[in-house]
């Protein structure tokens, strides 16, 4: 709730061409809240609470995606869901969630800090270099997505390894077919037990299994997503401005000044996020499948269990189903990314405005 001495965040005025002539409709949309405008303690505290809720809501889709990726044969989401519910109950959809949530808080903190700092710095530099607003925004968002993903993976990769092993370890029991290779030589009781056994067996290297390909997956994925999001966001408002300009000219012959309400702003943010997720999921899906298998599956050599190499993982995938095997779990991943991105960006923008300092604080 806004206190009496707080002021609303600044508003940007976007002038967009209406038709072939010089008439235009001015759309007043909320301006981006920069890093220096934020109350950092409030930003990170509220962010941890809000994003924990988002993670809990979307976690079952991540479990489905992960199990599909490690399966030898294609299994539909519906069949997988029914099997999990039948043999494991609702709890099956939340295997590894405690571990994932524990890592989400510091990983998100690193992610948001790197995102905001990079976006602010790169945005300033690109504008000074003379790039257009659209290009500068896309470049700043791409650089921010790249740096934030790399920072977050330092925390997230070990959490990913542990939580994904917990997600799939009972998969052979729930899907009564030979759909999985050797997932692990151990049966894990919980996240701490898994962490201890992985560390004992493979050392720190085991916890960072797949770190390189995680960077190769998430860094470009985030860069593509944030760049696509900024372009889609601007294009949608641009198209809306053209529509408003034509409508106003037909009705009165004059251009108008339009201020969208919060529902319109959230709708545009959500649509932009869904569009960006589709682009990012299609581009990076094969790398995500390889990453998941590297982190979860083991091979057997001379009677000993050994981690699979990247080349062995790729060969197994191609042998199982050709290039199409790399896209197993695309539906859940796209849905997960779209839902996560839509809730994330709307929650993120809401969080930034909740955490904005009073006008006096950052103008003094």
C-alpha positions, 0 to 999 in steps of 0.5 A, a space after each residue: 500500500 502506498 504511504 501518504 508521502 510516497 509518489 507514484 513512479 515516473 510515467 513515460 510518454 510514448 509518441 507513436 505514428 498513427 497512420 501515413 500522416 503526422 498524426 499520433 497518439 500519445 500513450 503514457 505508460 509507466 517508465 522503467 524503475 532503475 536500480 538507484 530508485 529501489 529500496 534494496 532491502 525491501 526489494 530482496 525481502 519482498 522478492 524472496 517471498 513473491 518468487 517463492 510463491 511463484 516457484 511453488 505454483 509452477 514446480 509440478 510442470 518442471 517435474 513433468 518436463 524433467 521426467 520427459 527429458 530423461 525418458 528413453 521413449 516419448 511419454 505424453 504429459 497426460 500419461 506421466 501426470 496420471 502415473 505420478 498421481 497414481 503411484 506417488 500422489 500429489 507429493 510426487 509433483 513436489 519431489 525436490 521442491 524443498 531443495 529447489 526453494 532453498 536455492 531459489 532465494 540466493 540465486 534470485 537475489 544474485 539474478 536480480 542484482 546482476 540484472 538491474 545493475 547491468 541493465 542500468 549500466 549498459 542502457 546508459 552506455 548504449 544511449 550515449 553511443 547514439 543507438 535508438 531507444 528500441 535498439 538500446 533497450 534490446 541490447 541492455 536487456 540482452 546483456 542483463 539477461 546474459 550476466 544475471 544467468 551466469 551469476 545465478 548459475 553459481 548457486 543454481 547448478 548444485 541445487 539443480 543437480 540435487 533437485 532433479 535427481 530427487 525428481 526422477 529417482 522414483 520414475 521407474 516405479 511410477 512408469 512401469 516400463 523400462 523408460 529410464 537408464 541408470 539414474 543413480 546408484 543411490 536412493 536419496 532420502 531428501 535434499 541433504 542426503 542427496 547433497 552429501 552422497 553426491 559430494 562423497 561420490 563425485 566431490 564438488 565436481 559432481 555438484 557442478 556437473 553440467 555447469 558448462 552447458 548450463 551456462 551455454 543454455 541459460 545465458 543465451 536463453 536469458 539474453 534471447 528472452 530479455 531482448 525478445 521481451 523488450 522488442 515485443 513489449 515495444 511493438 505491442 504498444 506501438 501497434 496499440 498506438 497506431 490503432 488509437 491514432 487511427 481511431 481518434 482521427 476517425 472519431 474527432 480528427 485529433 490525436 489524443 493522449 491515452 493513459 492505460 490502466 494497470 490491467 492493460 499494462 499487465 496484459 501487455 507485459 504478460 503477452 510480451 513475456 509469452 512471446 519471448 518465452 516461445 522464441 527462447 524455448 525453441 532456440 535453447 530446448 536441445 541444450 536444456 535436454 542435454 543439460 538435464 541428462 548430464 546432471 541426472 543420468 549415469 552410465 556404466 563402464 566395466 561394472 562401474 557407474 560413471 557420469 556420462 560425457 556430453 558426446 555420450 549424451 548426444 549419441 544416446 539422444 540421437 540413437 533413441 529418436 534422432 534430433 526430435 529426441 532433443 525436443 522431448 518435454 518441449 510442451 511442458 518447458 514452453 508452458 513452464 517458461 510462458 507461465 513462469 515468465 508471465 508471472 515473473 515479469 508481472 510480479 517483478 514489475 510489481 515488486 520494483 514499484 513496491 520497492 521504489 523509494 519515495 521521490 524525495 529519496 532519489 532526487 535529493 
